[in-house]
């Protein structure tokens, strides 16, 4: 798939915690369109403030980011229809 620069991938990842590598490091070689989906009411875990869409936008402003209202850290479970709609719009 690497040779197909128009290939789109859908990935569910806990990137806000940046557990293994920072977003800046892990996204530096990504040159295909990206949509970051965030829950607008993301919850704090322990004492670590969550990363917001704006935090990610500051690192990679060329990516697209949305926040879905009335959802938190499990936006894909809390608002599956809205997530699916946004993915379909992005895919067009």
Residue pairs with C-beta under 8 A, 6 or more apart in sequence:
1 7
1 9
5 31
5 32
6 32
7 32
8 32
8 33
8 91
9 32
10 87
12 76
15 23
15 26
15 36
15 51
15 56
16 38
16 42
16 50
16 51
16 73
17 45
17 48
18 51
20 26
23 51
23 56
23 59
23 60
24 59
24 60
27 34
27 59
27 60
27 63
30 60
33 63
33 64
33 90
34 60
34 63
34 64
35 63
35 64
35 65
35 66
35 86
35 87
35 90
36 53
36 56
36 63
36 64
36 65
36 66
37 65
37 66
37 68
37 75
37 76
37 83
37 86
37 87
38 52
38 53
38 65
38 66
38 67
38 68
38 75
39 67
39 68
39 71
39 72
39 73
39 74
39 75
39 78
39 79
40 67
40 68
40 69
40 70
40 71
41 69
41 70
41 71
41 72
42 50
42 52
42 72
42 73
43 50
43 72
43 73
44 50
45 73
50 73
52 67
53 65
53 66
53 67
54 65
56 63
56 65
57 63
57 65
64 90
66 86
68 75
68 79
68 82
68 83
68 86
70 78
70 79
71 78
71 79
71 82
72 78
75 83
76 83
